[in-house]
């Protein structure tokens, strides 16, 4: 099963929109992957804690943590 999500990020230098493709055996497995990514991003946005990692990796898309000012996961528009 495949589910697509859109990740929108605003940094001090601009705006990034990226389509992420999650794969799993069922919707529960995919939902857990999406929730894990959202929680990692939420924790960083709340605390600024990097846990020694300089970037996020969302389904192969690498993004430096430091310049993120706002971010949103959402269903892509068709």
Order of alpha helices (4+ residues) and beta strands (2+ residues): beta-beta-alpha-beta-beta-beta
